[in-house]
Amino acid sequence: MFGEIGSVRNEADETSLQILSLFRESISEIRLKDPEAVSAYFNQDYSHYIVVHTPLNIRFPEKREAWNLRFCKDAGVSVVELVVADTGSAYVRGLMAVNGAKVYAILPFTSTDAEKANKAKFPEDRMARVRAQVLPDVIPGIKGETILDIGSGFGTLTMELAKNNPDSQVYGLDLHDSLTGQAQMNAEVLGVSNVQFRTGSVYALPFEESSMDAATCFFMLHHLEDIKFALFEIKKVLKKGGSLTAVEPLAHQHHHGPQLSEAAWKELFEDVGFNVETENPEGAVVLKAVKRE
């Protein structure tokens, strides 16, 4: 068995790592026991590395057996992307380990390895494909001096909003400290300074009334028990004429939560007091709503 050569620092716990498909974009610090060894393990010849680490103490559903094999057996094995390395530490993207996990080995990962490891590619679900198709066209159109991303998760999309609006203040909100803490770490390592993550509920937003120019909800409203109440709360923190951009899966693409059609989503927003335009890209509905005066 490998000996311990270092440890992991991030904000992840077993709860947040239940959603590995989103966490893989997050950043972790690998702290080596021998600070001088960073250059021996990480160098500019390689962009990706294989890291052997403490396994996750959870079990994923049978349809995610690939995750169990890679991260939850006797050891965890992650293929990571190097972000930056300095004295004593390296920051990497895609390390599937909780805060404090031990690191046992670090090996270069080459294109040859990738060709041999096709069966070990990170599994991608149907909704991940829909998000990847829809959101790149939606995010550039969201503007405002103050922007609130509700259900921000690990902050990947929130940071995209911040980078697209460099002179704005962007906020990300999620229910769990482990998510918002990790999102803030991601932003700090990547140097995205105009974003701030807070923990809170969409049913009681921790922001003043009429304080936001724009709000976003990406694939999160259908998870709520009371969507209309949440929309009233969002409308409350928007300024007059403020915008809410929401993207939701259509019923034939997703079987969790309410099975609403494009027309039903539009009617729901209008009932709360928004003027709404909708678009229907493949697998989703995009709602572009403006708070009525």
C-alpha positions as CSV (number, residue, x, y, z in Angstrom):
1,M,0.0,0.0,0.0
2,F,1.2,3.5,-0.8
3,G,2.3,5.7,2.2
4,E,0.7,9.0,2.8
5,I,2.4,11.9,1.0
6,G,-0.1,14.7,1.6
7,S,-3.7,15.7,2.3
8,V,-6.6,17.4,0.7
9,R,-8.0,20.8,1.6
10,N,-11.4,21.8,0.2
11,E,-14.9,22.5,1.6
12,A,-16.4,19.2,0.5
13,D,-18.2,16.8,2.7
14,E,-20.0,13.5,2.0
15,T,-23.3,15.4,1.5
16,S,-22.0,17.7,-1.2
17,L,-20.1,15.0,-3.0
18,Q,-23.4,13.2,-3.6
19,I,-23.5,15.4,-6.7
20,L,-20.1,14.5,-8.2
21,S,-21.1,15.5,-11.7
22,L,-21.2,19.1,-10.5
23,F,-18.3,18.9,-8.0
24,R,-15.8,17.8,-10.7
25,E,-15.4,21.5,-11.7
26,S,-14.4,22.4,-8.2
27,I,-10.9,23.1,-7.0
28,S,-9.0,21.3,-4.2
29,E,-5.6,22.0,-2.6
30,I,-3.2,19.1,-2.3
31,R,-0.9,19.9,0.6
32,L,2.3,17.7,0.5
33,K,4.1,16.6,3.6
34,D,7.4,17.6,2.0
35,P,6.8,21.2,0.6
36,E,9.8,20.9,-1.6
37,A,8.3,17.9,-3.4
38,V,5.7,19.9,-5.4
39,S,8.0,20.4,-8.4
40,A,8.8,16.6,-8.3
41,Y,5.1,15.7,-8.7
42,F,3.8,18.6,-10.8
43,N,5.4,20.2,-13.7
44,Q,4.5,22.1,-16.9
45,D,4.9,19.0,-19.1
46,Y,1.6,17.6,-18.0
47,S,-1.8,19.2,-17.6
48,H,-3.5,16.2,-15.9
49,Y,-2.6,13.8,-13.1
50,I,-3.8,10.6,-11.5
51,V,-4.3,11.1,-7.7
52,V,-4.8,8.1,-5.4
53,H,-6.5,9.2,-2.2
54,T,-8.8,8.2,0.7
55,P,-12.0,6.8,-0.7
56,L,-15.5,8.3,-0.2
57,N,-17.5,6.7,2.6
58,I,-20.7,6.6,0.6
59,R,-22.4,4.4,-1.9
60,F,-23.9,5.7,-5.1
61,P,-27.0,4.1,-6.8
62,E,-26.4,1.2,-9.1
63,K,-26.7,3.3,-12.2
64,R,-23.6,5.2,-10.9
65,E,-21.5,2.0,-10.4
66,A,-18.6,3.6,-12.3
67,W,-18.4,6.2,-9.5
68,N,-18.4,3.5,-6.8
69,L,-15.6,1.7,-8.6
70,R,-13.4,4.8,-9.0
71,F,-14.1,6.7,-5.7
72,C,-15.6,4.3,-3.1
73,K,-13.6,1.1,-2.9
74,D,-10.3,0.5,-1.1
75,A,-8.9,3.8,-2.5
76,G,-10.2,6.7,-4.5
77,V,-8.6,7.4,-7.9
78,S,-9.2,10.8,-9.5
79,V,-8.0,12.2,-12.8
80,V,-7.3,15.9,-12.0
81,E,-6.4,19.0,-14.0
82,L,-3.6,21.1,-12.6
83,V,-4.7,24.7,-12.0
84,V,-1.6,26.1,-10.3
85,A,1.3,24.8,-8.2
86,D,3.4,26.7,-5.8
87,T,5.7,26.0,-2.8
88,G,4.1,23.2,-0.7
89,S,0.8,23.0,-2.5
90,A,-0.9,22.3,-5.8
91,Y,-4.5,23.4,-6.7
92,V,-6.3,20.9,-8.9
93,R,-9.7,20.6,-10.5
94,G,-11.7,17.3,-10.3
95,L,-10.3,15.7,-7.1
96,M,-13.2,13.6,-5.8
97,A,-12.2,13.6,-2.1
98,V,-13.5,15.2,1.1
99,N,-11.6,17.8,3.1
100,G,-8.9,16.2,5.1
101,A,-8.6,13.1,2.9
102,K,-5.1,11.6,2.6
103,V,-3.2,11.5,-0.7
104,Y,-1.1,8.4,-1.4
105,A,0.2,8.8,-4.9
106,I,0.4,11.4,-7.8
107,L,1.2,10.2,-11.3
108,P,1.2,12.1,-14.7
109,F,-1.8,11.4,-16.9
110,T,-1.1,11.5,-20.6
111,S,-3.1,11.4,-23.8
112,T,-1.9,7.7,-24.2
113,D,-3.5,7.0,-20.8
114,A,-6.7,8.6,-22.0
115,E,-6.9,6.5,-25.1
116,K,-6.6,3.3,-23.0
117,A,-9.1,4.5,-20.4
118,N,-12.2,5.1,-22.5
119,K,-14.3,2.9,-20.2
120,A,-13.3,5.1,-17.2
121,K,-14.5,8.4,-18.6
122,F,-16.6,10.3,-16.1
123,P,-20.2,9.3,-16.7
124,E,-22.5,12.2,-17.9
125,D,-26.2,12.1,-17.3
126,R,-28.9,13.3,-19.7
127,M,-29.5,16.6,-17.9
128,A,-25.8,17.4,-18.0
129,R,-26.0,17.3,-21.8
130,V,-29.1,19.5,-21.8
131,R,-27.3,22.1,-19.6
132,A,-24.3,22.0,-21.8
133,Q,-26.4,22.7,-24.9
134,V,-28.6,25.4,-23.5
135,L,-26.7,27.5,-20.9
136,P,-23.9,28.8,-23.1
137,D,-26.5,30.7,-25.2
138,V,-28.3,32.0,-22.1
139,I,-25.6,33.3,-19.7
140,P,-24.1,36.0,-22.0
141,G,-27.4,37.8,-22.1
142,I,-27.7,38.3,-18.4
143,K,-26.6,41.8,-17.4
144,G,-26.9,44.0,-14.3
145,E,-24.9,45.8,-11.7
146,T,-26.2,43.4,-9.0
147,I,-26.9,39.8,-10.0
148,L,-28.2,36.9,-7.8
149,D,-27.8,33.3,-8.9
150,I,-30.1,31.1,-6.8
151,G,-29.2,27.5,-6.4
152,S,-25.6,28.2,-7.3
153,G,-24.2,24.8,-6.2
154,F,-20.4,24.8,-6.5
155,G,-20.5,28.2,-8.3
156,T,-19.4,27.3,-11.9
157,L,-22.2,29.2,-13.6
158,T,-22.2,32.0,-11.0
159,M,-18.5,32.6,-11.8
160,E,-19.4,32.7,-15.5
161,L,-21.9,35.4,-14.8
162,A,-19.3,37.3,-12.8
163,K,-16.7,37.0,-15.6
164,N,-19.3,38.2,-18.1
165,N,-20.1,41.2,-15.8
166,P,-16.6,42.2,-14.4
167,D,-17.9,45.6,-13.1
168,S,-20.9,44.1,-11.3
169,Q,-21.4,42.4,-8.0
170,V,-22.6,38.8,-8.4
171,Y,-24.0,36.7,-5.5
172,G,-24.5,33.0,-5.4
173,L,-27.0,31.4,-3.0
174,D,-27.4,27.8,-1.9
175,L,-28.8,25.9,1.0
176,H,-25.6,24.1,2.2
177,D,-22.5,25.6,3.8
178,S,-20.4,22.9,2.1
179,L,-21.5,24.0,-1.3
180,T,-21.2,27.8,-0.8
181,G,-17.9,27.3,1.0
182,Q,-16.4,25.3,-1.8
183,A,-17.8,27.7,-4.4
184,Q,-16.0,30.6,-2.6
185,M,-12.8,28.6,-2.5
186,N,-13.1,28.0,-6.3
187,A,-13.6,31.7,-6.9
188,E,-10.6,32.7,-4.8
189,V,-8.3,30.3,-6.4
190,L,-9.4,31.3,-9.9
191,G,-9.2,35.0,-9.1
192,V,-12.9,35.8,-9.6
193,S,-13.1,38.7,-7.2
194,N,-16.6,40.2,-7.9
195,V,-18.5,37.1,-6.7
196,Q,-19.7,36.3,-3.2
197,F,-21.5,33.1,-2.0
198,R,-24.0,33.0,0.8
199,T,-25.9,30.2,2.5
200,G,-29.7,30.6,2.6
201,S,-33.1,29.6,1.4
202,V,-35.0,30.9,-1.7
203,Y,-38.0,31.1,0.6
204,A,-36.3,33.7,2.7
205,L,-33.6,35.4,0.6
206,P,-30.9,37.1,2.7
207,F,-31.0,40.3,0.6
208,E,-32.8,43.6,0.9
209,E,-36.0,44.3,-1.1
210,S,-35.4,45.9,-4.5
211,S,-31.7,45.3,-4.3
212,M,-31.0,43.2,-7.4
213,D,-31.0,44.1,-11.1
214,A,-31.1,40.5,-12.2
215,A,-31.7,37.0,-10.8
216,T,-31.1,33.6,-12.3
217,C,-32.4,30.1,-11.5
218,F,-30.8,27.3,-13.5
219,F,-32.5,23.9,-13.3
220,M,-33.5,24.4,-9.7
221,L,-37.1,25.6,-9.5
222,H,-38.5,22.1,-10.2
223,H,-36.8,20.9,-7.0
224,L,-39.0,23.1,-4.8
225,E,-42.1,22.2,-3.0
226,D,-43.6,25.7,-3.4
227,I,-42.4,27.3,-6.6
228,K,-44.9,30.1,-6.5
229,F,-43.8,31.2,-3.0
230,A,-40.2,31.2,-4.2
231,L,-41.0,33.3,-7.2
232,F,-42.7,35.9,-5.0
233,E,-39.6,36.0,-2.8
234,I,-37.4,36.5,-5.9
235,K,-39.6,39.2,-7.2
236,K,-39.4,41.0,-3.9
237,V,-35.6,41.4,-4.1
238,L,-35.6,42.5,-7.7
239,K,-35.7,46.2,-8.5
240,K,-38.5,47.6,-10.6
241,G,-38.0,46.3,-14.1
242,G,-35.5,43.8,-12.8
243,S,-35.1,40.5,-14.7
244,L,-35.4,36.9,-13.8
245,T,-33.9,34.3,-16.1
246,A,-34.8,30.7,-15.4
247,V,-34.1,27.5,-17.3
248,E,-36.1,24.3,-16.5
249,P,-36.2,20.8,-18.0
250,L,-39.3,19.9,-19.9
251,A,-41.3,16.8,-18.7
252,H,-40.0,14.4,-21.4
253,Q,-36.4,15.1,-20.4
254,H,-36.6,14.9,-16.6
255,H,-38.9,12.8,-14.3
256,H,-38.2,14.5,-11.0
257,G,-40.4,17.3,-9.7
258,P,-43.5,18.9,-11.3
259,Q,-44.1,17.9,-14.9
260,L,-44.8,21.3,-16.3
261,S,-45.2,22.3,-20.0
262,E,-43.7,25.5,-21.5
263,A,-47.2,27.1,-21.3
264,A,-47.6,26.1,-17.6
265,W,-44.2,27.5,-16.6
266,K,-45.1,30.8,-18.4
267,E,-48.5,31.0,-16.6
268,L,-46.9,30.4,-13.2
269,F,-44.5,33.3,-13.7
270,E,-47.3,35.6,-15.0
271,D,-49.5,34.8,-12.0
272,V,-46.7,36.0,-9.7
273,G,-46.3,39.3,-11.5
274,F,-43.8,38.9,-14.3
275,N,-44.0,39.7,-18.0
276,V,-42.5,36.6,-19.6
277,E,-41.1,35.5,-22.9
278,T,-40.1,31.8,-23.4
279,E,-37.8,29.9,-25.7
280,N,-37.8,26.2,-26.2
281,P,-34.3,24.8,-27.0
282,E,-34.0,21.0,-27.1
283,G,-35.0,19.5,-23.7
284,A,-35.6,22.7,-21.8
285,V,-37.6,25.9,-21.5
286,V,-35.9,29.2,-21.0
287,L,-38.0,31.8,-19.2
288,K,-37.0,35.5,-19.6
289,A,-39.1,37.4,-17.1
290,V,-39.3,41.1,-16.1
291,K,-40.8,42.3,-12.9
292,R,-43.9,44.4,-13.6
293,E,-43.8,48.0,-12.6
